[in-house]
Amino acid sequence: MKQGDKIELRKLAGEEEVPVSDLVEFKVLPGLNSEEENLRFSWKVQSFTKKSLAVKLEFERPLFVSTQQGYRDSLEVTLKSGYLLDEDNLPLEKDATFTKQMPKQFSDAST
């Protein structure tokens, strides 16, 4: 499943297909000495269940991500809708933002 793909979500009025990009937004925040052009990426949904959304980021230049210890690049995830639920089945707040530092990445060829 890629950025433009749609997933089915259950709503009170029935089921509806919603583009994944309508649910979440992913943004990479450069760390110290990182350059935005080295952090371009695409993403794919690996799985989507009632309890989780697993996404794989694919960087154009993975060896340039989080290269400096202590000044890592970060991933910012913003929820763009109230469709997603927390562990208590309550809607997550629209526009809630979560940020996490990313580890150093490796090229697929080097794994």
C-alpha positions in Angstrom: 0.0 0.0 0.0 1.5 3.4 -1.0 0.8 7.0 -0.2 -2.1 7.3 -2.7 -3.7 4.0 -1.8 -7.0 3.9 0.1 -8.0 1.9 3.1 -11.4 1.0 4.4 -12.4 2.6 7.7 -15.5 1.8 9.7 -17.6 4.9 10.5 -20.9 5.1 12.3 -22.8 5.5 9.0 -21.1 2.5 7.4 -17.8 1.8 5.7 -15.9 4.3 3.6 -12.6 4.2 1.7 -10.2 6.9 2.8 -6.8 7.7 1.4 -4.1 6.9 3.9 -2.6 10.4 3.3 -5.9 11.8 4.7 -5.2 10.1 8.0 -1.5 10.9 8.7 1.2 13.1 7.5 4.9 12.2 7.8 7.7 14.8 7.9 11.4 14.5 8.5 12.9 17.2 10.6 16.6 17.7 9.9 19.0 17.5 12.8 22.1 19.7 13.1 24.2 19.7 9.9 21.6 17.6 8.0 20.4 18.9 4.7 16.8 18.6 3.6 17.6 17.4 0.1 19.4 14.4 1.6 16.2 13.5 3.6 13.7 13.0 0.8 11.6 9.9 1.3 8.5 8.0 0.3 6.4 5.7 2.5 4.4 2.6 2.3 1.8 1.1 4.7 3.0 -2.3 5.8 0.0 -3.1 7.8 -3.1 -1.4 9.2 -5.2 -2.9 12.0 -7.6 -1.7 14.7 -4.6 -1.3 17.0 -1.7 -0.3 14.8 -0.5 1.4 11.6 2.9 0.1 10.4 4.7 2.3 7.8 8.0 1.8 6.0 9.9 4.9 5.1 12.1 4.6 2.0 14.8 7.3 1.8 16.4 8.3 -1.5 19.7 8.6 0.3 19.5 6.5 3.5 23.2 6.8 4.4 22.6 10.5 5.0 20.0 10.1 7.6 20.9 10.7 11.3 24.6 10.6 10.6 25.7 12.7 13.6 25.3 11.1 17.0 23.5 13.4 19.4 22.0 15.5 16.6 19.8 12.9 14.8 17.1 13.7 12.3 13.5 13.2 13.6 10.3 11.9 12.2 7.2 14.0 12.9 3.8 12.2 12.5 0.7 14.4 12.4 -2.8 12.8 12.7 -5.0 14.6 10.1 -8.3 13.1 11.1 -10.3 11.8 14.1 -10.6 8.3 12.5 -7.8 6.7 14.4 -8.4 5.3 17.9 -6.2 4.9 20.9 -5.9 1.6 23.0 -9.1 2.5 24.8 -11.0 2.9 21.5 -11.2 6.6 21.9 -10.6 8.9 18.9 -7.1 10.3 18.8 -7.1 14.1 18.7 -7.0 15.6 15.2 -3.8 17.4 14.5 -2.0 15.6 17.3 1.8 15.5 16.5 4.3 12.9 17.6 8.1 13.3 17.1 10.8 10.7 17.5 14.5 10.7 16.7 15.4 8.4 13.9 18.4 6.0 14.1 21.1 5.9 11.5 19.8 4.2 8.3 21.5 1.6 6.1 21.3 1.0 2.4 19.2 -2.0 1.3 22.3 -3.2 -0.5 24.4 -3.2 2.7 22.0 -5.4 4.7 
